Amino acid sequence: MGGLYLHIPFCNSKCAYCDFYSGPLRIFNAESYVEALARELDARRTEIDVISTVYVGGGTPSVMPPELLAPFLALASGECTVEVNPEDITPDYAERLIRAGANRISMGVQSLNDSELNAIGRRHTAARAIEAYNVLRNVGFTNISLDLIYGLPGQSADSWRRSLGEVLSLTPEHLSAYMLSYEPGTLLYSRLQRGQIQETEEDTILEMYEDLCLHTRAAGFEHYEISNFALKGFRAVHNSAYWCMSPYLGLGPGAHSFDGRLRRFNDSNLKAYMLNPEGFAQIEEETPIQRHNDAIMTALRTCEGLDPSILTDSELSYARRVLLRTSSGRLRISESDWLRSNTLLLPLIRS
């Protein structure tokens, strides 16, 4: 089993916090780009056996005609997710997504406060996000994931609670909630360096995270990964493959792949990719120590936790002191400690 990821590196505008590889669609037309993706898939299809899931991410996949994605979505035997932005969703577009084969939507809401949305360069309003959600429901989508960000410039604990409460009242099947990070090269990072904005205080971040855990639990969500929450039966199948070291094939510039043994990556260079998509992927050489560390870091992102058999006696002694034991005997980080997971992981990382 394996997952197929398509990177759509096009956006109408760049969000102030985003460091994902993307640019304007006018550089190449959509048809030419999809043809390049198909050529890369033909050349690399043997890297995974059965395609069980497809995930179309970006960038902004909803700038693409859904019909161009249909041949890729048809390859999956199960979950087919397409990321969308609220401003792109109309009844016609949503219906075309369903006809193309999408059965799960991931929509970037980020906040339901218009001043916060404006501060991070989002093109939609809170009202437009709610309207888009209702459109997706009305055309028949029964598996919708919404994204939120906490720690935004100017965001208070109260405004975060309001956004979170309004999103949960919509009853999505899945919620992804990320703490804002200031990545070099982004507009927010530049503003931070110039002193135009300030990072949210740690105590406020912790309060926001505690409210997130409390309110999602009360709404019936399972906190199954650091930043992900799902109603029963609605975990993100494709993304879960990343955290349990299952194979996946990533297509497009900036995409990464893992065949169960080797990791590969595509440079973030659209022009070079279009010239030779078949031979663009490069092997990312990993040592046994790096593979061990990958297994530690991915497993401890999840509520399932880590198989203790991969640890040495001294590592196991430490892990048993700071981690929780699950009913199956695995070791996991407690929900309250997930925000400081890097600190807890450090003694288990080999050099």
N, C-alpha and C positions, 0 to 999 in steps of 0.2 A: 504494500500500500504506500501511496505517496501523495504529496500535495504539489500543485502547480501554481506558481505565483507569477503574475504578469505585472510588470512595472509600467505605469503610464506616466511618463515624465513631463506632463504638460499641465499648466495652470493658467487661468485667466489673470491671476495676480498672486504674488508671493506673500504668504502670511508672515508676520513679523517674527514669529518664534521658530519657523520651520527651517530645518537644515537638510531635509530630504532633497534629492536631486530632481530638479524640475525646471522648466522654462516655458516660453510661449509656444503654442501649437503652430503658429505661423511659420516656424522654421522648417517643419516638414508636415505634409498633409497626413491626416489620420490613416488613409488607406495605405500609403507607403510605409508608415510605421508598423501597421498590423501585418503587412506582408513580410517585413523584417522579423517580427516576432515568430511568424509561422516558419520562416526559414531556420531560425535558431532552434525552434522546437523539433523540427525534422532532424536536425543534425545531432540533437542531444537527447532524444526521446529514450534511449536505452539507459540513461542514468537512473531512472526510477521505473518500477514495474507497472503497477496499476495506479492510475490517477484517480484518487478517491475524492479529492477536493480541489477546487479552483478558487483562488483569491485574486481579485483585480484591485491593485492599490496604486498609490501615486505619491506625489502629483495629485491630479484630480481626474479620476476615471470618468466622471460624469460630464466632462467636456467632449467625450467620444460618442459617436453614434452607437447605440447598443447593438445594432445589427452586426457591427464589425467584431464585437466580442463573442457573438453567438457560437462560432466554430470552436472556440476554446472552452466556453462553458459547457458545451455538449460533451466534452471529454470526461467530465467528472461523473462518478457513480453516486455522489452524495452532495455535500454542501457546496454551493456556488455563491461566493460573496462578492459584491461590487461596492467599493467605497463611493460615496456621493457627497456633494455639498448641497445645502438646502436651496441655494439660489438657482440651482439647475433643475430642480424637481417640479415638473408640471404633470398633470394627469396623462398627457400623451407620452412624455418621456418615461414615466413610471410603468405604464402599460407596455411600452417597447422593451423595457428591462425584463419584465416577466416573460414576454414572448421570446426574448433572446436566451432565456434559460437561467436567469438569476433567481435564486430562492432565498437569499439572505442579503440584507442591506446593512452597511456600516456607514452611518451619517455623522459628520463632524459638526456637532452643535457648539461645543467648547464652553459656552456660557449662555444664559438667558437674560443677560444684562447688556443693554445696547452700548453703554459707555465702555464696558469691558471688551465687548466685541470690536468696537472701534479702535481701542488701544492696541489690539493685536492684529489689526488689518484684515479682519473677516469682512466679507462682502454682504453677509446677510444680517438681518435683524432677528431679535428674539421671536417676534411674531411670524416672520418668514420661516424660521426653523420649525415652529409648531405647525404651521400650515403645511410644510413639506412632509412632516411626519404623518399628518392626517391624510394627505394625498397617497402616500405609500400604503397606509392601512386600507384606504378605500378601494385601491385597485387590487388588493388581495395579498400583500406581503404579510406573512405570519411569523417572520423571524427578522426582527429589526434590532440592531445594536446602535446605541448612541454614544458619542464621545463627549467627555467633559474634561476641562483642565482647571486645576485649582492652584492658587498662588499667583494669579494673574496680576499685572500692575494695577494698583488701585482697588483690588478686590479685598473685601473684608470677610470675616468669618460669617457675618450675617448675610451678605450678598451671595456667598457660596452656598449657604444653607437654602436660600430661596431658589437659586438655580437648580440645585440638587433635588429639592422637593418638587419643583415644577416638572422636571424631567421624569422623576419616578412616578408622578401622577399620570403621565402619559402611558405608563405600563409597557415599556419596551421589554423584549425578552432578554436583552443583554445590555450591559453598561460597561464602558471602558473609561476610567477616570485616572488622569495622569497629573502628577505634580509638574508644574512648569519648570523646565530647565533652560538656562541661558546658554545657547550653543554658539561658539565663536563663528563669525561670518553671518550671523543673523542680525536683522535690524534691531531686535530687542537687546541683543548683546551689546551692540554699538551704543544704544541709548543708555544702557547700564554703565558702560565704561565712561560715558560723558557725564554721568551723574544726573541724567534727565529722569530716570526712574530708579526705584530702589527694590531690592529683593524683599519678598515677604518675610517677616520675622519667623524664626524657627518655631516659636511657641504658637504662632497663628497657623502655620502649616500643620503642626501636630493636632491642633484643634479641628482644622478642616478635615484631616484624615480620620480622626476619631468620629466626627459627624458622618463622614462617608460610610465608615464601617457600620455605625449604629443604624443609620436610616436605610441602607440597603438591606441589612439583616431584617429589619422590621418589615420591609416590603417583600420579603421572601426570597431574596437573592443569596446565592452562594458565592462567597469570596474565594475563588479557586486559583487565582494568580494575583501577584502583587497589585496590578492595575485593572483586573478584570473581574466582573461580577455577572452571574447568570441565574435566571430562573431554572428550576429543575428541567433537565433535558435540553438546555440551550447553551451549553458551553460552546465556545468557538472551536469547532473541530479542526479547522486548518491551522489556526494559530497554536493550538495545543501540541501540534506536531513539532513545532520549534522547541518547545519546552521539554519534550520527552525524547528528543534526539531521533525522531523519525525522519525518513528521507523526504526531501522536497527539491523541486527544480524551479529556479528563478530565472525568468526571461526578461530581457531589456537592460538598458544601461543602469547601473547602480544596484542590480539584483544580486542576491547571494543564493547559493545552492549547497545541499549536503546529500550525498548519496548513501549515507550510513557509514562511510569510511573516510571519504575525501570531501573537503569543503572547496567550493569554487566561488569566484566573484567576477562580476562584470564591472569594468571601470565606468565611472560616471562621466561618459563622453558620448553624447548622442551622435555627433557627426561621424566619429570613428565607428560606432556601432552600426550605423546605417550602411557603411561601406563593406562590412564583413561580419554580419551577425552570427554566421555559422562557426566562426573561429575566434569569437570575442572572449569567451570565458577563460579565466586563468585559474590554475590550481593554487589554493592557499595551503602551503605546506604546514603541517601541524606535527609537533612531536607528541609522543605518548603523554607527556606531562600536560601539554596544552589540551589534549583530548580529555584527560582526567579533569582538568579545571573547568572545561566547558560543561562536563556532566554535572559537576558540583553546582556551578552557577545557574544552570537551567533548572535543575531539579528543585533547588531551594527557592525558586521563584513561585513554586506551586504549593497547593495545599496537600498534594500527595507526598511531597518531600523526597528524600534521598534514600537510596538503598545503602545501608551501612556496610555492606560487604565490600564496597570499593575503598573503604578507609583503612588506614593502618591502625594499629592498636593505640598509638598516641593520638592520632586524629579522632578516633572513635571515643577515646576518653574525654577529649575536649567537647566533641559534638554532643555527647550525652549530658554534659553539664549545662550547655546553653540552648539546646534544641529540645523540642517536644517529640515524644514518641507517638506515632499514630497507632491505630488498632491493628494495622498489618505489620507493625514492627519497623516501619520506615521512620526517618527523622525529618522534622520540618521546623521552619521558623514560625514562631507564633504570630498571629495576625497583628498584635500590638507592636511587634518588633520589625515588621517588614520594611518600614521606612529606613531602618538602620541596618538593613541586611548586609550591605557591603562591609560594615565593621565586623559583623558576626562571621562573615564568610572568610575573612582574611587569613585566619590561622589554618584554614583548610586548603588554601591555595598553594600549590607547590611551585617552586622556582627551579 
